[in-house]
Amino acid sequence: MSAGTDIEDPQSLNRAGSGAREVAAQTRTAGAHPVDETRSASRDFGSGDWDGGLGGALTGLAEIWSSQVSALASDCDSLAGQCGGSGMLYQRTEAANTQTMRSLSGEPSPFG
């Protein structure tokens, strides 16, 4: 890959964006299962003979887990948007530059 801001394969940005969006979806799906199980367990340990705080600790754990899963999935979605947007912007700019240069090719160069 070249140095600077040159993008040799702008489609790679689109693929990276698609991949990040897929990771976000998988993160949400995979992250939901432990939360559901932990919340269920917290209800089981939050009543009856269990008064040692295990139910509350499990509820807190489920909330933290859920928050972290949401944050990670959101970051993946953001990355997907940035990659996709950058790829499209790069392609549009290159197309506009190419069109402009072609339109100038019939004119005499002011530089000699």
N, C-alpha and C positions, 0 to 999 in steps of 0.2 A: 504494500500500500504506500502511496506517496505521502510526503510530508505536507503540512499546511492544511488548507481547506478543500483541496481537490477530493472529489468523491469519484472513485473509479467505477463503482457499481451502485448507482442510486437505488436500484431495486433491493439492494441488501438492507437499506434502511426500512423499506416497506416490509421486508421479510422479518427483520428484527422487531418491528412494531407489531406484526401479526403474532410473532412468538411471545412477546411480552403480554399481549392481550390473552393469549391461550394460557400462559402461566397464571395470570390473574384469575381466570375462571377456574382453573384447577386448584388454585390456592383456596378460593372460596369454598369449593366443594369439599376438598380434603380437610379444611379447617372447621367445617360445620360439624362433622361427626364427633370429634372429641368434646366439643362444646355441648352438644346435645346430651351425650353420655354423662358429662360432668354435672350438668344442670340436673339431670335425673337423679344422679347419686346425691347431689346436695339436698334435694327434697327428701330422699330416703334417710339421710343422716341428720336432717334438721328437725326431726320430730320424734316423739316417743321417748325411748330410753337414751337417745343420743343428745346430750346437752353439753358436750365438751367443746363445741364450736366448730366441729368438723364440717357441718353443713354450711356454715357461714364462710369458712375457708375455701370450700369447694366452689361456692357461689362467686367469691372474689376471684378465684383462679379462672373460672369460666369467663368472667367479664374481662379480665386482663387478656386471656387468650383470644377472645372474640375481637377485642380492640386491636391487638397486634396483627391478627389475620386480616382484618379490614384495612389496616394501615399498609400492610405489605401488598395486598391486592390493589389498593388505590395507587401505590407507587408504581406498580407494574402497568396499570392503566395509563398513568401519566407518561411513563416512558414510551408506551405504545403510541400515544398521541404525538409526542415530541418526535419520535422516529418517523412516523408516517407523515407528519406535517413537514418535517425537514426534507424528506425524500421527494414529496410532491413539489415543494417550493424550489428545490434544486432543479428538478426536471423542467418546471415551468420557466425558470430563469435561463436555463441552458437553451431551451427552445426559443425563447424571446431573443437571446443573444445571437443564436444561429440565424434566425430570421432577419435580424437587423444587419448582421454582417453580409448576408446574401443580398440584401437590398442595396447595400453600399458598393457591392463588387462591380457594378456597371458604371459607377462614377469614377472620375479620375481622382487619384489619391492626393490629398492636400500636402502630403509629405514627400512628393516627388516620385 
